[in-house]
Amino acid sequence: MLFSCGSLFLGEKLAVGVKGIAGFGRSATSLTSLLSTSLGINKKFAICLSSSKGVMFIGSGPYTMMPRVQISNRLVYTPLLVNPVTTVHPIFHDFPDKSWPSMEYFIDIESVKINGEPVPLSPSLLKIDAKGNGGTKISTVAPYTVLHTSIYNAVVKAFTKSLSKVPRVAAVAPFVGGPCYKAASLGSTRLGAAVPAIELGLRNNVTWTMFGRNSMVYVNNSEVVCLGFVDGGKKPRTAIVVGGHQLEDNLLEFDVERNRFGFSSTLLGLQTTCANFNFTSV
């Protein structure tokens, strides 16, 4: 196994009880690559995050959650894309060489629908250009999904239109540009706050649907609920960064060998969560 020294800032602002970081990116030194080489297993891993505890599978499944819910055969797939230009933060300067491809995981969002209605988006922002700008990546570092300003404004406009009869309340940071509501005025369902579904149309004609559990965030002691997306500005490196909150209770498979991304959509509809992992059931 290979280990390296890291800057102290990498250990800042970690969750309570967390002592370090393991890398699972597209590199020869990631934990996935090292285990694949040393143990002869597939270069593939899956994550299932929740607000309490979660699970990671390295190699192949099966992915089983209690009470004996088999997730493996419920995944749908879309291609994993390679950004040709590294997305390493500028603090790393010239290491690695900026001619390297990105080590992060990108997918191709082709459309967005809210309440079944298409959201008008700029097609050019949804694609990765020759300089590595644009496109969509999956991030466990960003706590919430971050959108290019024009995408953010279009999503907020469509979302608030679909809830035009529900009174809004003052926005709460970090969701200052988006809509917030009294939780009681929306009500709740098994899939979270009772709000319109947000559908991400992906390549291969598959849809990743986000219900209230992943699209909304409860704040102010759960008395207020806000749309859980943030404005990333007019010149972000990546147009859409799907963040941690939107990933919770979704099983996500990163199959590097086959260049494909598998996802379950919310497990709440199966009456289980990512906290209910069971390594003994088959």
C-alpha positions as CSV (number, residue, x, y, z in Angstrom):
1,M,0.0,0.0,0.0
2,L,1.2,3.5,-0.8
3,F,0.9,6.4,1.7
4,S,1.9,10.0,1.3
5,C,2.2,13.2,3.3
6,G,-0.6,15.7,3.1
7,S,-1.2,19.3,4.0
8,L,-2.8,20.0,7.4
9,F,-5.7,21.8,5.8
10,L,-6.9,18.4,4.5
11,G,-7.8,17.5,8.1
12,E,-9.8,20.6,8.8
13,K,-13.5,20.7,9.2
14,L,-13.9,16.9,9.2
15,A,-16.9,15.3,10.9
16,V,-16.7,14.5,14.6
17,G,-14.7,11.3,15.1
18,V,-13.1,11.4,11.7
19,K,-9.3,11.0,11.8
20,G,-8.3,11.0,8.2
21,I,-9.1,10.8,4.5
22,A,-9.0,8.0,2.0
23,G,-8.8,8.7,-1.7
24,F,-11.2,7.0,-4.2
25,G,-10.5,9.1,-7.2
26,R,-9.4,8.1,-10.8
27,S,-5.7,7.6,-10.0
28,A,-3.3,4.7,-9.8
29,T,-2.7,5.5,-6.1
30,S,-6.4,5.6,-5.0
31,L,-7.4,3.0,-2.4
32,T,-9.6,1.4,-5.1
33,S,-6.8,1.0,-7.5
34,L,-4.3,-0.3,-4.9
35,L,-6.8,-2.9,-3.6
36,S,-7.7,-3.9,-7.2
37,T,-4.0,-4.4,-8.0
38,S,-3.0,-6.2,-4.8
39,L,-6.1,-8.4,-4.3
40,G,-7.1,-8.9,-7.9
41,I,-10.6,-7.5,-7.4
42,N,-12.6,-5.3,-9.8
43,K,-11.7,-1.6,-9.9
44,K,-15.2,-0.7,-8.6
45,F,-16.7,0.7,-5.5
46,A,-20.1,1.7,-4.2
47,I,-21.1,4.2,-1.5
48,C,-24.3,4.5,0.4
49,L,-24.5,7.6,2.6
50,S,-27.0,8.6,5.3
51,S,-27.4,11.3,7.9
52,S,-26.3,8.8,10.6
53,K,-24.0,6.1,9.2
54,G,-23.3,4.7,5.8
55,V,-21.4,2.0,4.0
56,M,-18.8,1.5,1.3
57,F,-18.4,-1.6,-0.8
58,I,-15.1,-2.1,-2.6
59,G,-15.2,-4.6,-5.5
60,S,-18.4,-6.2,-6.5
61,G,-21.6,-6.6,-4.5
62,P,-24.1,-7.9,-3.7
63,Y,-25.5,-4.8,-2.1
64,T,-28.0,-5.9,0.6
65,M,-29.9,-3.7,3.0
66,M,-32.1,-4.8,5.9
67,P,-34.7,-6.1,5.9
68,R,-33.2,-8.3,3.1
69,V,-33.6,-5.7,0.4
70,Q,-31.4,-6.5,-2.6
71,I,-30.2,-3.3,-4.3
72,S,-27.9,-4.8,-6.9
73,N,-30.5,-5.7,-9.5
74,R,-32.2,-2.3,-9.0
75,L,-29.4,-0.1,-10.3
76,V,-29.6,1.8,-13.6
77,Y,-26.5,2.9,-15.4
78,T,-25.1,5.9,-17.2
79,P,-21.6,6.4,-18.6
80,L,-18.8,7.8,-16.4
81,L,-17.0,10.6,-18.2
82,V,-13.4,11.7,-18.0
83,N,-12.7,15.4,-17.8
84,P,-9.6,15.9,-20.0
85,V,-8.2,18.6,-17.7
86,T,-7.4,18.2,-14.0
87,T,-9.7,19.9,-11.6
88,V,-7.1,20.0,-8.8
89,H,-7.5,23.1,-6.6
90,P,-5.1,26.0,-7.5
91,I,-3.3,25.7,-4.1
92,F,-1.6,22.6,-5.5
93,H,0.0,24.9,-8.3
94,D,1.8,22.7,-10.8
95,F,1.3,19.4,-9.1
96,P,0.0,17.4,-10.7
97,D,0.7,18.6,-14.2
98,K,-2.4,20.5,-15.5
99,S,-2.3,18.4,-18.6
100,W,-3.5,15.4,-16.6
101,P,-7.1,14.4,-16.8
102,S,-9.3,15.0,-13.8
103,M,-9.3,12.3,-11.0
104,E,-13.0,13.2,-10.2
105,Y,-16.1,11.4,-11.4
106,F,-18.3,13.1,-14.1
107,I,-21.6,12.2,-15.6
108,D,-23.7,13.7,-18.4
109,I,-26.9,15.5,-17.3
110,E,-28.8,16.2,-20.4
111,S,-32.0,17.7,-18.9
112,V,-33.7,18.7,-15.7
113,K,-37.5,18.5,-15.1
114,I,-39.4,19.8,-12.1
115,N,-42.9,18.5,-11.5
116,G,-42.7,16.9,-15.0
117,E,-41.9,20.2,-16.7
118,P,-38.5,20.8,-18.5
119,V,-36.3,23.4,-17.0
120,P,-34.7,25.6,-19.7
121,L,-30.9,25.2,-19.5
122,S,-27.9,26.2,-21.7
123,P,-26.7,23.0,-23.4
124,S,-23.2,24.3,-23.5
125,L,-23.0,24.5,-19.7
126,L,-24.0,20.8,-19.5
127,K,-21.0,19.7,-21.6
128,I,-17.3,19.6,-20.6
129,D,-15.4,21.9,-23.0
130,A,-11.8,21.6,-24.2
131,K,-10.5,23.5,-21.2
132,G,-12.3,21.2,-18.7
133,N,-15.0,23.7,-17.8
134,G,-18.7,22.8,-17.5
135,G,-20.4,19.4,-17.1
136,T,-21.5,17.6,-13.9
137,K,-19.5,15.8,-11.2
138,I,-20.3,13.8,-8.2
139,S,-18.9,15.2,-4.9
140,T,-18.9,14.0,-1.3
141,V,-17.0,17.1,-0.4
142,A,-19.7,19.7,-1.3
143,P,-22.4,19.4,1.4
144,Y,-25.2,20.5,-1.1
145,T,-25.5,20.6,-4.8
146,V,-23.8,23.6,-6.4
147,L,-25.2,25.1,-9.6
148,H,-23.9,27.6,-12.2
149,T,-25.9,30.8,-11.6
150,S,-28.0,30.5,-14.7
151,I,-28.9,26.9,-13.9
152,Y,-29.6,27.8,-10.3
153,N,-31.9,30.6,-11.3
154,A,-33.8,28.4,-13.7
155,V,-34.2,25.7,-11.2
156,V,-35.4,28.1,-8.5
157,K,-37.9,29.7,-10.8
158,A,-39.4,26.4,-11.9
159,F,-39.5,25.1,-8.4
160,T,-41.2,28.1,-6.8
161,K,-43.7,28.2,-9.7
162,S,-44.7,24.6,-8.9
163,L,-45.3,25.7,-5.3
164,S,-46.7,29.1,-6.0
165,K,-49.7,28.6,-3.7
166,V,-47.5,27.8,-0.7
167,P,-46.3,31.0,1.2
168,R,-42.5,31.4,1.5
169,V,-40.6,32.5,4.6
170,A,-37.3,34.3,5.0
171,A,-34.4,32.3,3.4
172,V,-31.8,30.8,5.7
173,A,-28.0,30.5,4.9
174,P,-26.6,28.9,2.9
175,F,-29.8,28.8,0.9
176,V,-30.1,32.6,0.8
177,G,-31.0,32.8,-2.9
178,G,-33.6,30.1,-2.9
179,P,-37.1,29.4,-1.5
180,C,-37.8,28.4,2.1
181,Y,-41.1,27.4,3.6
182,K,-42.6,26.5,6.9
183,A,-42.3,22.8,7.2
184,A,-45.9,22.5,8.4
185,S,-47.2,24.2,5.3
186,L,-45.6,21.5,3.1
187,G,-46.3,18.4,5.0
188,S,-44.2,15.2,4.7
189,T,-44.3,11.8,3.1
190,R,-42.2,8.7,3.3
191,L,-39.9,10.2,0.7
192,G,-39.4,13.5,2.6
193,A,-41.1,16.9,2.3
194,A,-44.1,16.9,0.1
195,V,-42.6,18.8,-2.8
196,P,-42.5,18.2,-6.6
197,A,-39.9,15.7,-7.8
198,I,-36.7,16.9,-9.5
199,E,-35.7,14.6,-12.4
200,L,-32.2,14.6,-13.8
201,G,-32.2,13.2,-17.3
202,L,-28.9,11.3,-17.9
203,R,-27.2,9.8,-20.9
204,N,-28.5,6.4,-21.9
205,N,-32.1,7.7,-21.4
206,V,-32.2,7.1,-17.7
207,T,-33.6,9.3,-15.0
208,W,-32.3,10.1,-11.5
209,T,-35.3,11.3,-9.5
210,M,-34.9,13.4,-6.3
211,F,-37.8,13.6,-3.9
212,G,-38.1,15.8,-0.9
213,R,-35.7,13.9,1.3
214,N,-32.8,14.9,-1.1
215,S,-34.1,18.1,-2.6
216,M,-35.0,19.9,0.7
217,V,-33.1,20.7,3.9
218,Y,-34.7,21.2,7.3
219,V,-33.3,24.2,9.3
220,N,-34.3,26.2,12.4
221,N,-35.0,23.1,14.5
222,S,-36.9,21.6,11.5
223,E,-39.5,24.4,11.6
224,V,-38.3,25.7,8.2
225,V,-37.4,23.7,5.1
226,C,-35.4,25.1,2.2
227,L,-34.5,24.0,-1.3
228,G,-31.1,22.4,-0.8
229,F,-29.2,23.8,-3.7
230,V,-26.7,26.7,-3.7
231,D,-25.6,29.3,-6.3
232,G,-22.0,28.6,-7.4
233,G,-21.6,31.9,-9.3
234,K,-21.3,32.8,-13.0
235,K,-17.9,31.2,-13.6
236,P,-17.6,28.0,-11.7
237,R,-15.2,25.4,-13.0
238,T,-18.0,22.8,-13.1
239,A,-21.6,23.8,-13.9
240,I,-23.2,21.2,-11.7
241,V,-21.7,19.6,-8.6
242,V,-24.0,17.0,-7.1
243,G,-23.3,17.3,-3.3
244,G,-23.6,15.1,-0.3
245,H,-27.2,15.9,0.8
246,Q,-28.5,14.9,-2.6
247,L,-26.6,11.6,-2.4
248,E,-27.9,10.4,0.9
249,D,-29.9,7.2,0.9
250,N,-29.0,6.5,-2.7
251,L,-26.7,3.6,-3.5
252,L,-24.1,4.8,-6.0
253,E,-21.8,2.5,-7.9
254,F,-18.6,3.7,-9.6
255,D,-17.5,1.1,-12.0
256,V,-14.1,2.4,-13.2
257,E,-13.2,-0.6,-15.3
258,R,-16.4,-0.4,-17.3
259,N,-16.7,3.4,-17.2
260,R,-20.2,3.5,-15.8
261,F,-22.1,5.0,-12.9
262,G,-24.9,3.0,-11.3
263,F,-27.5,4.5,-9.0
264,S,-30.6,3.3,-7.2
265,S,-32.4,6.6,-6.7
266,T,-33.8,6.9,-3.1
267,L,-33.9,3.7,-1.0
268,L,-36.8,5.2,1.1
269,G,-39.2,3.9,-1.5
270,L,-38.0,0.4,-0.7
271,Q,-38.6,1.0,3.0
272,T,-34.9,1.0,3.9
273,T,-32.0,3.4,4.1
274,C,-28.2,3.4,3.7
275,A,-27.9,3.0,7.5
276,N,-29.5,-0.4,7.2
277,F,-26.5,-2.2,5.5
278,N,-26.2,-5.9,6.2
279,F,-23.0,-7.8,5.3
280,T,-24.4,-11.2,6.2
281,S,-27.5,-11.3,4.0
282,V,-27.3,-12.6,0.4
